[in-house]
Amino acid sequence: MMKPTFSLNQEDEALRLLIDQTSKVNLAQWSLVCAERVLPYFVSKFPADDRPHEALEALKNWIDTGNFSMKE
């Protein structure tokens, strides 16, 4: 079974090179910052939905430990 890879919808070679040369931890930290900036908009519409918070906590845990389970 092939491991899934990150895919871009656009043909931007410079962006692809940047992503390929950046560590997964750095990309995860960047995505965490982006998600935390827009999370208040989601929470304002869906205050009872804890899934985004749980996903961000799982990402923080992965950044800190390198451990992740799909069950989470």
SVG drawing of the C-alpha trace seen along z (x, -y; Angstrom):
<svg xmlns="http://www.w3.org/2000/svg" viewBox="-24 -35 39 37">
<polyline fill="none" stroke="black" stroke-width="0.4" points="0.0,0.0 1.4,-3.4 1.7,-6.1 -0.5,-9.1 1.3,-12.2 0.5,-15.9 -1.1,-17.2 -1.6,-20.7 -4.4,-21.7 -2.3,-24.2 0.8,-23.8 3.1,-25.9 6.6,-24.3 8.1,-26.8 5.5,-26.1 5.9,-22.3 9.7,-22.7 9.2,-24.7 6.8,-22.0 9.1,-19.2 12.1,-20.9 10.3,-21.9 10.1,-19.5 6.7,-18.0 6.9,-19.4 7.4,-22.9 4.5,-22.5 2.4,-21.2 3.3,-24.2 2.4,-26.6 -0.9,-24.9 -1.7,-25.0 -1.1,-28.8 -3.4,-29.2 -6.1,-27.0 -6.0,-28.8 -6.6,-32.1 -9.8,-31.0 -11.1,-28.8 -13.1,-31.6 -15.2,-31.9 -16.1,-28.2 -16.7,-28.3 -19.1,-31.3 -21.3,-29.3 -20.9,-25.9 -20.1,-26.4 -21.0,-22.8 -18.7,-21.2 -15.5,-20.2 -14.0,-18.3 -11.7,-21.2 -10.4,-21.6 -9.8,-17.9 -8.0,-17.9 -5.7,-20.8 -4.9,-19.1 -4.0,-15.9 -1.8,-18.0 -0.1,-19.7 0.5,-16.3 2.0,-15.0 4.3,-18.1 5.5,-17.5 5.8,-13.7 5.7,-12.4 2.9,-10.1 -0.5,-10.0 -3.2,-7.4 -6.0,-7.5 -8.3,-6.2 -7.9,-9.7"/>
</svg>
